[in-house]
Every structure is written in structure tokens, then in C-alpha cells.
Amino acid sequence: MLPPLLTAWPVWPQTQAAKGPRWSLLGEMEEDQSPRCSLRLEMLPGPAEAGEAGEGPPRVQEARGSLPRKVQFQLPHTAIPVPPPRQEEKAFYQRLERLLGPAGQGGFQELLATDGWEDLGEGKCLRKCLVRGGHGEGIRPQPGQAVTVKLLGVLEDWSLVEKDPKLTFVLGQGEAIQALELGVPSMQLGEVALFLAGPSCAYGRLGREPDIPMNAILLYEVTVLQVQDGPDPTLLPALERLSLGNHKREWGNFHFEREDYQRALHCYQQALHLLLLPAGKGCLSPEEEEEQQDLQIKCLNNCAATQLKLQWPEEALASCNQVLQLDPDNVKALFRKGKLLSEQGEDQVAMAILKRALHLEPTTKAIHVELSKLTRRQRGQKEPPTSPRQALQKDPPTAPEVHSPQVGQLGKGVGGGPMA
């Protein structure tokens, strides 16, 4: 719909020498059952007297009756109708209304104490309500199987933030949020269920920018469409394995950022397993081989960061050594190895490694700090008391940017990570 008044002025140079009449183009909307726009052309007084030349538009002849004073024309209707919700969304919201009343009246907190829901997680972090039973003679999806589901998910204000008509992931591989990893194994083929997922089973304290706030509770409707055996990675073409390995690394980053270190480490180790398989079908180009090695280094560095968080120093040291076999000048691995050896009392070796890291990156503050601590200790100067946990968890800055994978993007993958 057009605004009530539109004004367009022709632009001409306005100088002291500019003379002659000026013209304005005015438009106005007349409100009735058939919208129409009226334009009128009228002459405004100018500084020039009649008969003088100027830099403005040409003078209007005296026979102004030949020019139309008002022009009317019909405009087509331009309103864009809001598309109606699809049938499955409409049915989903109808179920929500039966559960909670009209939008905005009932909250998810009420469902945490409502009877008729099955608790699948500790502390009611995940609750299930059966909508429609399935078939399949009681067979339920097992870890390692690929499951395809239809997914709808809303926040407490009923904002639709998750939607995927065919989402496929492998159970037990860390490729989905906990709500799906825990909920789908309780379902049969064709079953429809609602899942109320607390923050620990969804996107946690970080949320997911820009649509899911921190510590959000989500309500999902899940329909199991297909269950089949997971793919055999040894039969995949080399390029597909490379893509799948990167995808698993990114899911590891997702779990790391949410401090779920066990699942993060599992994802990184799965990625490494894929990347280290023999070439098999298809060969990688030199550029792809370089990318494969780069991914191995990232996964090993991320393994070391995660093992430090889990207080597994020996495993972290082994991961650092593997990185340095591939890239002897990798500063992250050198820093972590030097720090771990320093904690184990191997001061001379640690000093040499940390100096090597400082030579490669002389502006990194964390390396300076660690070298200063080691130097003071060698001189017999006391250090402020720190617990072993605090010592292990101190680390250089983590990833520059991390994006949370969307549930509906499990097959696509998104960037970011704890260190790489």
C-alpha cells in the first residue's frame, strides 16, 4: 500500500544564476475500495521574470491549457498474503494449544511436573509424550544405525526454531543434540512423540545465535521416518570420508564449547579414524591431501585441548607428539607439550620447547607467561600456589569464532572449534 503522500522534486543546479520556474511532482493516495494514485503537475514561482533565460527547466509557454493539470491511473493490488502454515506445522501448534492453552498462556515449566510424560534423562532434563504409536514390531533404533526423522522445535514463546522434514544422523556418534540422542532410541518406526528438552539436552548455557537464547527449554515433535544400518566408512570414496571427518570435527567443537568433553573427544577420535583410513575408492588431489593433513592436525590439537580439560596429561602429551610428527613447527602443540613437561618437572626440555614456540610466535603472551614461571622456578623463586586442575586448564586463547551447528544442518556442517 502506498503512503498517503509522495513528493518527487527534479534536481537541478541551484546557483544564484539559476532562473525560471520550478516544477514539483506530487502524488497522493485516495483511500477507497479501489486504490488509485493521483499525480498532478503544477508550476511553482521561480526567481526569474517572464522572458528571462536561466539554468532551470525550460519555461512553460503561455498556452498551459495544453498540459494536463491532473493525471489519474489505477494501480494493481500489491499486498502479499501471509502464506498459511503447512499442514504438519498446523497440527503441531494445535497439539501445543491442547497441552498449554492459547499461545502465551502456558509455559514449559508446567510440563516438567505434568503427569503422562516419560522421563528419559536425569532431573527431568528430557521428557517424552507419545503422540502416535509406531510400527515395526517393537524394534527400536540402535547405536550405529542411521535414523531419518521429521523434526519441529519451538521455544517457550512458540517461535519455530527447528524444522527439518528429513534429518538423518547416526545414533551414538555425537552428531545430534542430547534430546535426539536420548529420545530417538525410545521410539519405533513411524512413531510420533513430543520431547521437552531442558538446556542440558538442547543448546545449554550458550544457546545458538541468533535464534535460541541461553539456557532455553525447547519442545520438539519428532517422527521416525527410516532406520537403517549406518554407512561403512571403508567403502566411502576418499573425498566423502574427508568431508565426513571434517563434519565430525565440527560436532566435536560444538560439544567442547558446551563443556561436554567426553562427547567432544569421541567426535575428534572418530574424525581421526576416518582421516587415517587407507585411500580406498578414489584418490585425493595434492590439494586435498594437504587439506586432509591439516584436518588431522586440527583434530589432534583439539584432542589435546580436550584431554587437558579431562585432566589426562599423558594422553594430551601423546596427542601433541602426533601433531609435531606432522608439523614440527606447530606452535599450539609446542606450547602444550612444553607446559605439560614443565608440570612433570622436566624443566630443561620444557624450556627448550617453549623457547622454540616463542621464536615462532614472539608476540604470544601465554608463552611468555609460561616461560617466566619456569625461569622463576629454576631460580628458586616461589610461585603462587595453584591446584593441578588449575595448572592443567590454563591454556592459550581458544578459537576465534565458533558457530553452533543447527539440528537441521547435521548433514552440512558448520565452522568453529575449541582450538582449530
Sequence and secondary structure as in RCSB ss.txt:
>XXXX:A:sequence
MLPPLLTAWPVWPQTQAAKGPRWSLLGEMEEDQSPRCSLRLEMLPGPAEAGEAGEGPPRVQEARGSLPRKVQFQL
PHTAIPVPPPRQEEKAFYQRLERLLGPAGQGGFQELLATDGWEDLGEGKCLRKCLVRGGHGEGIRPQPGQAVTVK
LLGVLEDWSLVEKDPKLTFVLGQGEAIQALELGVPSMQLGEVALFLAGPSCAYGRLGREPDIPMNAILLYEVTVL
QVQDGPDPTLLPALERLSLGNHKREWGNFHFEREDYQRALHCYQQALHLLLLPAGKGCLSPEEEEEQQDLQIKCL
NNCAATQLKLQWPEEALASCNQVLQLDPDNVKALFRKGKLLSEQGEDQVAMAILKRALHLEPTTKAIHVELSKLT
RRQRGQKEPPTSPRQALQKDPPTAPEVHSPQVGQLGKGVGGGPMA
>XXXX:A:secstr
   SEEEE       TT  S EEEEEEEEE SSS EEEEEEEEE  SS TT   SSS    S GGGS SEEEEE 
           HHHHHHHHHHHHHH STTTS HHHHTT TT EE SGGGSEEEEEEE  BSTT    TTEEEEEE
EEEE TT  EEEEEEEEEEETTTT S HHHHHHGGG  BT EEEEEE GGGTTTTT BTTTB TT  EEEEEEEE
EEEE   GGGS HHHHHHHHHHHHHHHHHHHHTT HHHHHHHHHHHHHHHTS   SS   HHHHHHHHHHHHHHH
HHHHHHHHHTT HHHHHHHHHHHHHH TT HHHHHHHHHHHHHTT HHHHHHHHHHHHHH TT HHHHHHHHHHH
HHHTT       HHHHHH  S   S      GGGTTT     S  
